[in-house]
Amino acid sequence: MSYSIEFTTSAAHELKGLERAIQLRIATHIDGLAGDPFPPGSKKLRGERNIYRIRAGDYRILYRVDGRRVTVLIVKIGHRRDVYR
């Protein structure tokens, strides 16, 4: 089963603001979420409801999985020092 990928407006804006090479690395990880929304290395964030994160180098992708709609919603993308704030 393949999940559809959706972005919040802010996450799409954050992705567009990054360098092209970093965008490509992050896009590869996001495309992988369509096939497996819980890949090895993904972690559920403590204190957050149904928010997971995956690492892409120094960047983090925060996302929510909706099993009923078969959708992965990308909530936030950012450098590891800033993304959790």
N, C-alpha and C positions, 0 to 999 in steps of 0.2 A: 504494500500500500504506500502510495506517495502522498506526502503532505504538501499543501500549498504554502507558500511563503508570503507573508505580508509584513509591511513595515509601518511603524508609527511615523507621523510626519517628522518628528524630531530625530528619529533614528535614520531616516532617509537623508535628512539634512546633515547629520553627523558623518555619514558615510561619504557623501559628496565633498565634504570639506577636507578629506584626507588625501595624501599623496596617491598617485595612480598605482604605484607598486603595492602599497598597503591595501588599497581598495581591492586589488585583484586577489591578494592573500585572504582577505576577509570574505570576499565573494565565494571563494572556493569552500570555505568552512560553512557558509550559509547555504550553499547549494547542497552540501552533504546533509544538512538538517532535513531536507525534503525526503530523503530516503530513510534516515534514522534520526529522529528528534532527540534521542538520548545516546549519542556516541560515547565511546570510551573517553574519559576525561571531562565529561560534562558533570556539573555539580549543581545541586539545588541550593539556592541562597538561603541562609538562615534568616529568619525574621521577615521573609517575603513570602507571599502566597503564590505558589506555582511559577516562580521565576527561576530560571536556570541560567548557567553561564558556560561558555566554552572559551578557550584561550586560542588566540591567533597571534603568536609571537608576544609582543608587549601589549597587545590590544585585547579587549574582552568584548564578547557579544552576549548581551543579556536578552533572553527570550522567554516567551510563554507558550505552552503547548495546549491547544484546545482539541481534545480527542473527539468530541462530538462533531465539530466542523472539519476535522482533519486539517488543521491549520497550525502553522508556527508563526507567531507574531514576534518580530524583532522589536524589542522595546528600547534598547539603548546600545550604542557602539562607542567605545572610547578607550583611551590609554588606561592602563591598569592603575595608575596613580589617581585618576580623576573619575573613573566610571562608576564607582560605588557611592559617590557623594550625592 
